[in-house]
Amino acid sequence: MRCSNCILSSLLVVMVCGTLTMNAQSADKPNQAAKSFSRTVTVEEKLNYLLFLPKDYDPARAEGWPMILFLHGAGERGEDLSLVKKHGPPRIVEHDPEFPFIVVSPQCPADRTWSNSELLGLLDQVTATCHVDTNRVYLTGLSMGGYGTWSLGLAYPERFAAIAPVCGGGEWISVVLASESNRQALQSLGIWAFHGAKDPVVPLAESERMVDALKKVGARDVKLTIYPEAGHDAWTETYDNPLFYQWLLQRRRSP
């Protein structure tokens, strides 16, 4: 019995020592290792678009021309550019050659949503090839284009004098967590959102929470117009209102 007890005691000592050694090794070696990942990706970006130049457009004019970048809704996606003329500024300029803005109306490919990278590339190309006043560039869109307007406008507020999302929504967290430089640009960005109170497709709350988030970070020129009896179509009344375009022209982005 005494020998058995000695053997058992020795085994217990070995097991305890082994456990302590393993614990010590585990303490020295972390469970997770720090790594990093990187890769270079080459992507071709392409957008078809409609370009409108005012009747009296003069590329030699001392002052550049104000420009509207218009983003259509989901129903106008595809490869038929005539669809883009159904609503908003591209519909208006079909009948009003004296419309006082350069109007750029891209078409989103089928089965996709708006890409900030593609839109920025298009914006760069147009401002480089047309006589655009880069301090008077305005962004607006409806429904899916309203979402695109919130996304692009809040990610790159320094590129626009004003944005006007119609019956859209966005990521309010991007406002709350904006960098200091973006927050400063947002505070001086003109923002006028529009929504139908009875919208069955995109709830009014989508616009309300974006406007509330902007006010909380100190945006000084932000407002929301609610059409009490309107459903999803908040764009007809918005884009047919001459006061909307007067409001745009009053906004400038300081260099």
N, C-alpha and C positions, 0 to 999 in steps of 0.2 A: 504494500500500500504506500509505504514511504517513497519507493522508487517511482511509482505511478504518479504520486503527487509532485515529485521533483520534475518529472517529464512534463506534466501538465503546466506547472509553473514556468518552466523554460519556454514552452510553446507560447504561453500568454505574453511573456516578455518579448519574444521575437515578433509576435503579431503587433503588439503595441509599438515597438520600435519601428517596425515596417510601416505602420500607419503614420507615425510621426514623420518618418522620412518622406513618405509620399506627400503628406500635407505640406511639408517644407518645400518640396520640389514644385508642388502646385502653386504655392505662394510666389515662387520665383518665376514661374512661367505663366503669363496671362492666358486666359481662355480665348481671347480674340486678338488677332494681329492687325495692326494698322496697314492698310494697303491703299493704292490709288489706281484709278482707271482713266485712260485717255485714249482717244482715237481721232483721226482726221476723216471727216466725211465730206465728200463732194456731191452736191445735189444740184441738179438743174432746176431752176425756178422759172415758171412761165405763166403769164396771165394775159388773156385777151382783154381788150378794154376799148371803150368808146372815149374819144377825145373831142371836146367841144371848145372852140375858140370864139370869143365874141366877135360880132360883125366888124367892129372897129378895132380889132386886135392889131397892135403895132409892136413888133419885137424891138423896135428902136426907141420906144417911148421911155423917157427917163425913169418913170416909176413902173415897177413890175405890176402884174395883174393878180388880183385875188383869185384863189383857187379852191374849189370844193372837190374833195375826194368822197365819192358816194358809194356805199356798200349795199347791194340789194339783199333781198330775202331768199329763203331756201327755194322758193318756187321758180326762181329765175336762173338757177344753176344750169350748167351744161356747156354747149358749144354754139348755141344760137344767140348771137349778140342782140338780136332784135328784142329778146325777152327782157333785157336790161332797161329798155325804154318804157316799160309798163308803168313805173312809178317814179316819183321824186324828180330831182333835177334833170335826169336824162329824158324824161317825158316832157318836161317844160321846154327844154331848149329845142325840141323838135319843132315847136311852133313859135319860139321867141328867139330870133337870132341876135337880139340885142341884150340878152341876159348878161349881166355885168361880171360874170365869173368865168374863168377857165373851169371846165367841169371834166373830171376824170372818173369814169365809171367802169371799173373792172368787172369781169364775170368770173365767179367762182366755179371751178370744174364740178361736174356731177359727183354726187356722193361724198363731198368734202365740205369743210367749213373754212372760214377765212383764216389765212396764215399771216401772222404779223411779219414774218420774214419776207414773204412775197410782196406784201403791201408796201413795206419799207423800200424794197428794191424798185418797185414801180414808182413810188414817190420820188426817189432819188433820180430816176431816169427822166421823169417829166420835168422836175425842177431844173435839171441840167440842160434840157433841150428846148424848153419853152420859157418865155419871159415871165416867170412867176415871182411875185413878191413873197418871199419865204417868211415874212412876218405876218402874212395874211393867208395862211393855209388853214382850211376848215375841213373837219371830218364829220360825216353824218351817215346814218344807215338805218334800215328798218328791219325789225324782227331778227333773223339771223344776222343781218347787217348791223342791227342795234347791239347785239352781243359783240360783233367785230369792232364796232366803234368804241365800246367800253374797253375792250381788250387792248386795242392798238393805242387809243388815246391815253389810257392810264399808264401803259408801259413806256410810252414816249411822249409825255406831255409837252416837252420842250420843242417838239416839231409842229405843234398846232397852236393857233390863236384861240380856237374854240372847237368844241365837239358837241354834237347834238344826236344822242342815241334815241331812237324812236321804238317803243314797245320791245325793248331788249333788256338784258340783265348782264351781270358780270360777277367777278370775284371780289367781293368787298374786302377780303383779307389782303389783297394786293394793295389796297389803299392804306389800310392800317399799318402794314409792314413795309411801306415804301421807303426807299433810301432817302437820306436828307436832301439830296439834289432833286430827286423826283418829287418829294413833298413840296419843296419850294416852287417847282414848276406847276404843280397841281394847284397850289394856293392862288396862282395868278391866271389859271386857265379858265376861259369862259366855258361854262357847261350848262346846257339847257336840255333837259330830258323831257320826253313826252310819252304818255301812256293812256290807254283807255281804261276807265274804271271797271268795265265789265269784260275785260279781255279774258277769253277762255283758253287761250293758247299760252301766253306768257303772263303770269299773274302780275298785277300792279305792284305787289310787294318787291318784285325784282328791281324795279326802278327806285322804289322808296328806300330800300336798304343801301343802294349805291349812293344816293344823294345824302343820306344820313351819315354814311361813313366819310364822305368828302367834307361835310360840314364839321365833323369831329376833328379832322386834321387841319382845319383852318382855311378851307377853300372859300374864297371871298365872292366869287361870281358864279354861283351854282343855284339852279332852280329847277323845279319840276312842274310841268303843266299836265293836269289830269282832265281828260274829257269825260264828264260824268256819264254820258250815254253811249260812249264808244266801246266797241268790242276790240278785236285785234287790230282793226284798221284805224290806227292813230296817225297814219302817214298822210292821208289825203288832206285832212284839215291842216296839218303842219306844213306841208310843202306848198300848199296853195295860199298860204298866208304871207303877204308881202312884208309884214313886220318881222317875220323870221329872218329874211335876208338882210333887212336893215340892221337887225341885231348882230348878225354875223359881221357885216362890214364895219361895225363899230369896235370890233375886237381886233387887237394887234398883239403879236408876240414880240416883246422887246428883244433886241439882239443879245 
